[in-house]
Amino acid sequence: MTKNVRTRIAPSPTGFLHLGTARTALYSWAFARHHGGRFVLRIEDTDVERETEGAVEQIVASMRWLGLDYDEGPIYQMQRLARYHEVVEQMIAAGTAYRCWCTPAELDAMREAQRTRGQKTRYDGRWRPAPGKLLPAPPADVRPVVRFANPPTGAVSWNDLVKGPISISNEEIDDLIILRPAPAGASGDAAAFGIPTYNFAVVVDDMDMRITHVYRGDEHINNTPWQINIFRVIAGEGAELPQYGHCPIILGDDGLKLSKRRGAVSVTAYQEAGYLPEAMLNYLARLGWSHGDDELFGREQLVRWFDGSHLAKSPAQWDPAKLAWVNAHHLRQADDGRLARLVQEELDRRGLGGAPGADELERLSRAAALFKDRCSTLVELADWASILFADVRPAEADLATFVNDAVRPALRTLRDRLAELPTWDKSTIAAAMKESLAAHQVKMPQLAPAVRVIVCGRAQTPSIDAVLALFPRETVLSRLRSA
Ligand code: GLU
């Protein structure tokens, strides 16, 4: 089982990389890496109408950001139309697929009649060949679809990697359309070969790409019997099927399915909101999988641990507070130089930031070291770093509370001392503060908040001498002067 593991993720390019897809991509990737196998990216782009501009680039960018490197792909289904057509022709010749000339109006009427009779709506097999059955003459003005001749009886059973044994009766499923003619106006391969449907293309691809394990969302459980039946027919009875694992949906914090209408559902949105990729990876992995009591882990640990066991059978709930906690942990662990670059990008986006260069990054790196313990996201870290660049506007209430007549003389002395310092660093600044306290019988709990409010715009900061040392001296002096 551990030999030649091949997994894939097969997103449809209809938008950004959805969190649910990212999670199954992550499981597929980690499983392949754990077993030294290969991970394939396939783009299921046959639904041309639902495709959105730039979606593939977005998906690839999100995968790269999460560090889900793939070994093969992206493979585009629309570039494989000749192959699907070839398999369809073989199936028709073998009698496992057949052409159907039903028009949409006929199908509607068929369903309506079934509903009236209180039956389940399903294709009634009217174009399905059978020994001794007389089929109508194909109408000249209808372009046929191709349907799979699903076995009429028996059941399809598999041992789901996530849910355990599942069995679905063939009587539950009908003869699925596997190929449609291309829409009017199509050209090239689409016009020549037609467009396969999802359940068919997925099987040809999983077979051709020798996929051994499929992890995907459990909305596909009902598709799996078709896929297994088609797989058996086209790959031959003895062929080894992929093993399927269906992960439960992710629920929003309101207990309903996580959806765009109720908040961010794309990986990109979390990237923009200041989450680190390793935190997303950690959080997403844990959402539906566990390794003992471990909540915080990195990429290597995940790969070492992820052998496909301990996947949850029931839905997990998206928990923004936990994600923030996980992100805060990874922020604290992150290298300050790297955080400096990320913060600089965020400040650039805000039109802030100083002159780009080594000095600037060094300063941001010290800022990251100082402030990151107080932050859950890079955006918060950038908020802190922004006080170094943008004018601060202390709240009136803070000024009234902390910058009073008792402390003003000490503030003036501090300003003078700071101006005279031979060097500008944490310890010289600390010494200047002590001298100012001593000169005016003022206590640190009076002076420090006043300086914080005036220079940083907030009454609470990390150690004020360290914070002041981050600023250019002139900025501190001019802010103190203006108070
Ligand atoms: N394109 C399908 C989806 O995005 C892929 C499902 C599968 O993995 O088979 O849901």
Residues whose N, C-alpha, C, O or C-beta is under 5 A from the ligand:
A	BS01	LIG	A10 P11 S12 E44 V202 Y215 R216
